Amino acid sequence: MKFSTAQVLVFFQERRTQRNIRSLAKFVLVLTALVVVYSVVFHFIMEHEGQDHTWITGFYWTLTVMSTLGFGDITFESDLGRVFSMVVLGTGIIFLLVLLPFTIIQFFYAPWVEAVAAARTPRQVAEDTAGHVILTRHDAVTEDLIAKLEKFGRGYVLLVPDFDDASRLHDMGVRVVYGPLDLTSTYSSARAEAAAMIAATSDDVTNTNVAFMARQVAPDVPIVATSTNPTATAILEHAGATGVYQLGEMMGRALARCMVGGDAVTHVVGRIDGLLIAEANAHRTPLVGKTIRENRLTDLGVSVIGLWDRGEFRPATPDTVVAEHAILLLAGSQDQLTSYDEAFVIYNVSVKPVLIIGLGSVGAAAGAALSERGVEWMAVEHDASRADQTGALRDRIIVGDATDPAVLEQAGLHDAPAVLVTTNDDSLNIYLTIYCRSVRPDIQIISRSTLKQNTETLHKAGADFVHSYASMGATSIFNQLMGDRIATVAEGLDVFRRPVPPSLDGRSLHECGVRDRTGCTIIALRDPEGGLTANPPASAVLHAGQEMVLAGGTEAESRFLEAYGVGSVEGDRRAPTN
């Protein structure tokens, strides 16, 4: 085992270590006293038997008997001596073979191992660290956020109040700083005053404490937090948070937005500069069955970026056919989207109620969003107390187990145009998705996934659309960090700005082949003077100094970054060193 000054200092500075050393010293004193007493008794018994030995011999005999070595070169002849030998032997087994190893491990070895780990686990970042993001909890949201930060070259540090967790995460390669979240010194150690952002994704109480303590150290740094209700949002803002996201509310509205029943008007899902990104249902509209060229949507001024069809995103081409359950992803100005809405507001009115499974924060938000759009809905909720809290909406709720086919039938599964699966149990959501798809092959299934890795599984189970809670939280925080340079408009689909690479300077959109090479679609060009050209023609020439607004999935975005580089990203990208 290697020793270092840091390890020794950490070891001896711990109060528990000092207490353990005192306990170990007491044990050693008791053991020494027993050896001395047994050595003295040894002499008396030996003199009684007529044998004469030195004091060194007495200690030698005592230690060999207590340690069970028993060389046999010195023995008693009387029964008294043999009884005494058995007492010494028994005491030695208890003290030397049982208590001493346990004491050494408990009071010395284990604390020393912890001290070694503590010395290895960072307690502060390098003094020149700046432009990094400070995270305060390791969960599904921050795991996805860390992946985004690393992809775009942004530094981060994770504050961990539990030492064992900090050591484990550090060994896993996560950049951590060990320290309590309720101490301003922890945020000073993480150089919060030089950070680009502080993100709190724990419970409402912890997030409020984080915002309040961090604000004292970093008065000008943006603090982003998640909350569960409007009251918590207001408290977080008073504590110092500059941005608060109610992920349950956001998730519910995102799920409701994907539903093909209801209306065919646009719903804005993102924006970059003056360019708005919106979704619009094609179900029961004249768009179905025709190509993009035949629908002549460009006459309304909007650009069709692509189409979502049963969970799969397809970039739009003039020959792309609009399917019955397709959702169009559009780009345009506010006036252009308004023109689209005026043309399609009369279509796609829902008749049968939509079925919502689970009426927690996500399900309740989805119901509220559907009501705002004039869409009828029914819900299945197993918790009767939660159902009672809905008040006037009680007649919309069936209290029962959603895994019971009779309950789903009573709620209208066989007639519903769509079902929203909103429980926070991914395994249950997969089960319900498979069941609903087996009963209603034609129904639209929209599901919520708590963990991002279960998104693909839910798609395979039969879901048309899946929104990940973790991805939505990470994306919301990341979008605020990047400002208007990137916007995630759907699960796995980003719209982002990048400078025109030198290799594309002077080449037309047709010649550069960005879509063929990377899978990203150039949906707008931004001039140095600030002018924005949406849906530029293939003949448009790229020039240095311009910015491209691109849309693409996660893999397409990665291919673009590999092919052309990250480009100019605002803010210091230095990663904190531990």
VORO-147914 format. One record per residue (C-alpha): residue number from 1; residue in one letter; x negated, y, z. Coordinates in steps of 0.5 Angstrom, whole numbers, plus 500, padded with zeros to 3 digits. Each point is the difference from the previous one (the first is absolute). Layout:
BEGIN
   lumvex   drenlo     u     v     w
      NUM        a     X     Y     Z
...
% end
This chain:
BEGIN
   lumvex   drenlo     u     v     w
        1        m   500   500   500
        2        k   497   507   498
        3        f   500   505   505
        4        s   500   508   498
        5        t   501   506   504
        6        a   507   502   498
        7        q   502   493   502
        8        v   497   500   507
        9        l   503   507   501
       10        v   507   498   498
       11        f   499   494   505
       12        f   498   503   506
       13        q   504   507   499
       14        e   507   495   500
       15        r   503   501   507
       16        r   502   492   500
       17        t   493   498   498
       18        q   498   504   507
       19        r   505   497   504
       20        n   498   493   497
       21        i   493   501   501
       22        r   502   501   508
       23        s   504   494   500
       24        l   494   496   497
       25        a   495   503   505
       26        k   505   497   506
       27        f   500   493   497
       28        v   493   500   499
       29        l   499   502   507
       30        v   505   495   503
       31        l   496   495   496
       32        t   493   502   503
       33        a   503   500   507
       34        l   502   493   499
       35        v   494   498   497
       36        v   496   503   506
       37        v   505   497   505
       38        y   499   493   497
       39        s   493   500   500
       40        v   500   502   507
       41        v   504   494   502
       42        f   496   496   496
       43        h   494   501   504
       44        f   504   499   507
       45        i   503   493   497
       46        m   493   498   497
       47        e   497   502   507
       48        h   505   495   504
       49        e   498   495   495
       50        g   493   501   502
       51        q   498   503   493
       52        d   496   506   499
       53        h   501   504   494
       54        t   498   507   498
       55        w   505   506   498
       56        i   498   500   493
       57        t   502   492   500
       58        g   507   502   503
       59        f   502   505   495
       60        y   497   495   495
       61        w   505   494   503
       62        t   506   505   500
       63        l   499   502   493
       64        t   499   493   497
       65        v   506   497   504
       66        m   505   506   498
       67        s   498   500   493
       68        t   501   493   500
       69        l   493   498   497
       70        g   499   496   506
       71        f   493   498   499
       72        g   500   495   506
       73        d   493   502   503
       74        i   503   502   506
       75        t   505   497   504
       76        f   504   499   506
       77        e   500   494   504
       78        s   505   501   505
       79        d   508   500   499
       80        l   500   507   502
       81        g   495   502   495
       82        r   504   496   494
       83        v   506   504   502
       84        f   496   507   500
       85        s   498   498   493
       86        m   507   498   498
       87        v   502   507   502
       88        v   494   504   497
       89        l   502   496   493
       90        g   507   501   500
       91        t   499   508   502
       92        g   495   500   494
       93        i   505   497   495
       94        i   505   505   502
       95        f   495   506   500
       96        l   495   499   495
       97        l   504   495   495
       98        v   507   504   500
       99        l   500   506   503
      100        l   493   503   498
      101        p   501   499   492
      102        f   507   502   501
      103        t   498   507   504
      104        i   494   501   495
      105        i   505   499   494
      106        q   506   504   503
      107        f   496   506   503
      108        f   494   500   495
      109        y   500   497   494
      110        a   507   501   498
      111        p   499   508   501
      112        w   493   500   497
      113        v   503   497   494
      114        e   506   505   500
      115        a   495   506   501
      116        v   496   497   494
      117        a   506   501   496
      118        a   502   507   503
      119        a   493   502   498
      120        r   501   498   493
      121        t   508   503   499
      122        p   499   507   498
      123        r   503   505   505
      124        q   499   506   495
      125        v   498   502   493
      126        a   494   503   497
      127        e   500   508   501
      128        d   500   501   493
      129        t   506   497   499
      130        a   506   504   496
      131        g   506   500   496
      132        h   502   493   503
      133        v   506   497   502
      134        i   501   498   507
      135        l   505   494   501
      136        t   503   499   507
      137        r   503   493   499
      138        h   498   493   496
      139        d   507   498   498
      140        a   503   498   493
      141        v   500   508   498
      142        t   493   501   501
      143        e   497   494   497
      144        d   503   502   494
      145        l   498   507   501
      146        i   493   498   501
      147        a   500   496   493
      148        k   503   507   497
      149        l   494   504   503
      150        e   495   495   498
      151        k   502   500   493
      152        f   500   508   499
      153        g   493   500   504
      154        r   503   504   506
      155        g   497   498   507
      156        y   504   498   506
      157        v   499   498   507
      158        l   505   496   505
      159        l   501   502   507
      160        v   501   494   504
      161        p   501   500   508
      162        d   499   493   501
      163        f   493   498   501
      164        d   501   492   497
      165        d   504   503   494
      166        a   495   505   499
      167        s   495   495   500
      168        r   504   495   496
      169        l   501   505   494
      170        h   493   503   500
      171        d   498   493   499
      172        m   505   499   494
      173        g   497   506   497
      174        v   505   505   502
      175        r   497   507   502
      176        v   502   501   507
      177        v   499   505   506
      178        y   501   497   507
      179        g   504   505   504
      180        p   507   501   504
      181        l   505   504   496
      182        d   502   504   506
      183        l   493   504   500
      184        t   498   506   496
      185        s   492   497   501
      186        t   503   494   495
      187        y   502   505   495
      188        s   493   504   501
      189        s   496   494   499
      190        a   504   498   493
      191        r   499   507   498
      192        a   507   502   499
      193        e   498   507   499
      194        a   497   499   494
      195        a   505   494   497
      196        a   504   501   494
      197        m   506   497   504
      198        i   502   496   506
      199        a   506   495   499
      200        a   504   497   506
      201        t   504   494   498
      202        s   502   497   507
      203        d   506   501   504
      204        d   503   507   501
      205        v   497   501   507
      206        t   493   498   498
      207        n   500   504   494
      208        t   503   506   504
      209        n   494   499   505
      210        v   495   499   494
      211        a   503   507   497
      212        f   499   504   506
      213        m   493   497   502
      214        a   497   501   493
      215        r   503   507   499
      216        q   496   502   506
      217        v   494   498   496
      218        a   502   501   493
      219        p   504   506   500
      220        d   500   501   492
      221        v   500   493   498
      222        p   506   497   497
      223        i   504   495   505
      224        v   504   495   496
      225        a   505   495   505
      226        t   505   495   499
      227        s   507   500   504
      228        t   506   496   501
      229        n   505   506   500
      230        p   502   507   500
      231        t   499   502   507
      232        a   493   496   500
      233        t   498   504   494
      234        a   502   507   503
      235        i   495   498   506
      236        l   494   498   496
      237        e   501   507   496
      238        h   500   503   507
      239        a   494   496   502
      240        g   496   502   494
      241        a   501   496   494
      242        t   501   503   493
      243        g   503   495   497
      244        v   505   494   503
      245        y   503   494   496
      246        q   506   497   502
      247        l   498   493   496
      248        g   506   497   502
      249        e   504   505   497
      250        m   496   501   494
      251        m   500   492   498
      252        g   508   500   501
      253        r   500   506   495
      254        a   495   496   495
      255        l   504   494   500
      256        a   507   503   499
      257        r   496   504   494
      258        c   499   494   496
      259        m   507   497   500
      260        v   503   500   493
      261        g   507   501   503
      262        g   502   507   501
      263        d   498   506   496
      264        a   495   500   494
      265        v   497   507   502
      266        t   493   501   501
      267        h   497   500   507
      268        v   493   503   501
      269        v   495   495   503
      270        g   494   505   499
      271        r   497   506   497
      272        i   493   503   498
      273        d   500   507   499
      274        g   506   502   496
      275        l   501   493   497
      276        l   505   496   504
      277        i   501   492   500
      278        a   507   497   500
      279        e   503   494   500
      280        a   507   499   496
      281        n   504   494   500
      282        a   502   497   493
      283        h   505   495   502
      284        r   507   501   496
      285        t   498   506   496
      286        p   499   501   493
      287        l   492   499   500
      288        v   501   493   501
      289        g   498   495   494
      290        k   497   506   497
      291        t   492   502   499
      292        i   497   506   503
      293        r   500   503   493
      294        e   507   499   498
      295        n   502   503   507
      296        r   497   506   498
      297        l   499   502   507
      298        t   494   505   498
      299        d   506   504   497
      300        l   501   502   508
      301        g   493   501   501
      302        v   499   495   505
      303        s   494   495   499
      304        v   501   492   501
      305        i   494   498   504
      306        g   502   493   500
      307        l   506   495   503
      308        w   501   496   506
      309        d   504   493   498
      310        r   501   495   505
      311        g   494   502   504
      312        e   495   501   494
      313        f   497   506   498
      314        r   499   501   492
      315        p   497   506   497
      316        a   505   503   495
      317        t   499   501   493
      318        p   504   502   494
      319        d   502   493   499
      320        t   502   498   507
      321        v   507   497   501
      322        v   504   503   506
      323        a   503   494   504
      324        e   506   499   503
      325        h   497   501   507
      326        a   494   504   498
      327        i   498   506   504
      328        l   497   506   496
      329        l   494   504   503
      330        l   500   507   497
      331        a   496   506   500
      332        g   502   507   499
      333        s   501   507   503
      334        q   506   501   505
      335        d   504   503   494
      336        q   499   494   496
      337        l   502   495   505
      338        t   506   504   501
      339        s   502   500   492
      340        y   499   492   501
      341        d   505   500   506
      342        e   505   504   496
      343        a   500   495   495
      344        f   501   494   504
      345        v   503   502   506
      346        i   507   497   498
      347        y   497   493   499
      348        n   499   494   505
      349        v   505   501   505
      350        s   500   495   506
      351        v   506   496   501
      352        k   499   494   505
      353        p   496   501   506
      354        v   492   499   501
      355        l   498   495   505
      356        i   495   502   505
      357        i   497   495   505
      358        g   497   503   506
      359        l   502   506   503
      360        g   494   503   503
      361        s   497   506   499
      362        v   499   498   493
      363        g   506   497   498
      364        a   504   506   504
      365        a   496   505   495
      366        a   502   496   494
      367        g   507   500   502
      368        a   500   508   501
      369        a   496   501   493
      370        l   505   496   497
      371        s   506   504   503
      372        e   497   506   497
      373        r   500   497   493
      374        g   508   498   501
      375        v   498   493   500
      376        e   504   495   505
      377        w   496   495   504
      378        m   501   495   505
      379        a   495   497   505
      380        v   498   494   504
      381        e   497   501   507
      382        h   499   495   505
      383        d   499   505   506
      384        a   507   502   502
      385        s   497   505   504
      386        r   497   503   494
      387        a   506   500   496
      388        d   504   503   506
      389        q   496   506   499
      390        t   502   502   493
      391        g   507   503   503
      392        a   504   501   494
      393        l   496   496   495
      394        r   502   493   505
      395        d   505   498   494
      396        r   494   499   495
      397        i   497   495   505
      398        i   500   493   500
      399        v   497   498   507
      400        g   497   493   499
      401        d   494   496   498
      402        a   498   501   493
      403        t   497   493   499
      404        d   507   498   500
      405        p   503   499   493
      406        a   507   501   503
      407        v   498   507   503
      408        l   497   502   493
      409        e   506   498   497
      410        q   505   504   505
      411        a   495   506   498
      412        g   501   500   493
      413        l   494   496   497
      414        h   504   497   494
      415        d   503   507   498
      416        a   494   505   502
      417        p   496   503   494
      418        a   494   500   504
      419        v   497   498   507
      420        l   495   504   504
      421        v   496   495   505
      422        t   497   505   505
      423        t   498   496   506
      424        n   493   500   503
      425        d   499   493   500
      426        d   497   498   493
      427        s   501   493   501
      428        l   507   501   501
      429        n   500   505   494
      430        i   497   494   495
      431        y   505   495   503
      432        l   506   505   498
      433        t   497   502   494
      434        i   500   493   498
      435        y   507   498   502
      436        c   503   506   497
      437        r   497   499   493
      438        s   502   493   500
      439        v   507   502   502
      440        r   500   506   495
      441        p   495   499   494
      442        d   503   507   497
      443        i   500   504   507
      444        q   495   506   501
      445        i   495   498   506
      446        i   496   506   503
      447        s   496   498   506
      448        r   496   503   505
      449        s   493   497   502
      450        t   496   502   506
      451        l   494   497   498
      452        k   497   502   493
      453        q   497   493   499
      454        n   508   497   500
      455        t   502   505   494
      456        e   498   495   495
      457        t   503   494   504
      458        l   507   504   500
      459        h   499   501   493
      460        k   499   493   498
      461        a   506   498   505
      462        g   505   504   495
      463        a   499   507   503
      464        d   501   505   494
      465        f   497   506   504
      466        v   496   499   506
      467        h   497   506   505
      468        s   495   499   505
      469        y   500   504   506
      470        a   492   500   501
      471        s   499   502   493
      472        m   505   506   501
      473        g   497   502   506
      474        a   493   500   497
      475        t   502   503   494
      476        s   504   506   504
      477        i   494   501   504
      478        f   495   500   494
      479        n   504   504   495
      480        q   500   506   506
      481        l   492   499   500
      482        m   500   500   493
      483        g   505   506   499
      484        d   503   500   493
      485        r   494   496   497
      486        i   503   494   501
      487        a   508   497   501
      488        t   502   493   501
      489        v   507   500   497
      490        a   501   492   501
      491        e   497   494   503
      492        g   494   499   496
      493        l   501   506   495
      494        d   496   507   501
      495        v   500   506   496
      496        f   493   504   501
      497        r   496   506   497
      498        r   493   499   497
      499        p   495   504   496
      500        v   499   499   493
      501        p   494   495   500
      502        p   494   503   496
      503        s   501   494   496
      504        l   507   502   497
      505        d   498   507   499
      506        g   503   502   493
      507        r   503   493   499
      508        s   508   500   499
      509        l   504   496   504
      510        h   501   495   494
      511        e   492   499   500
      512        c   498   500   507
      513        g   505   493   501
      514        v   500   501   508
      515        r   507   496   500
      516        d   496   494   496
      517        r   494   500   504
      518        t   503   502   507
      519        g   508   499   500
      520        c   501   507   502
      521        t   504   505   497
      522        i   499   507   499
      523        i   506   503   501
      524        a   498   508   500
      525        l   494   504   499
      526        r   498   506   505
      527        d   496   506   497
      528        p   495   504   504
      529        e   505   506   500
      530        g   505   495   503
      531        g   505   499   495
      532        l   503   493   500
      533        t   502   496   493
      534        a   504   494   502
      535        n   500   494   495
      536        p   495   503   495
      537        p   500   497   493
      538        a   495   495   498
      539        s   496   505   496
      540        a   499   504   506
      541        v   492   502   501
      542        l   497   499   507
      543        h   495   505   502
      544        a   495   501   506
      545        g   503   504   505
      546        q   507   497   499
      547        e   504   495   505
      548        m   503   494   498
      549        v   507   498   504
      550        l   500   492   499
      551        a   505   495   503
      552        g   497   493   501
      553        g   501   494   505
      554        t   495   498   505
      555        e   496   496   495
      556        a   500   505   494
      557        e   498   505   505
      558        s   494   496   502
      559        r   498   499   493
      560        f   500   507   499
      561        l   496   502   506
      562        e   495   495   497
      563        a   500   502   493
      564        y   500   508   501
      565        g   498   501   508
      566        v   503   503   505
      567        g   499   507   498
      568        s   501   506   504
      569        v   503   499   506
      570        e   502   505   505
      571        g   496   500   507
      572        d   494   497   502
      573        r   500   492   499
      574        r   494   498   505
      575        a   502   494   504
      576        p   498   501   507
      577        t   494   496   502
      578        n   501   496   507
% end
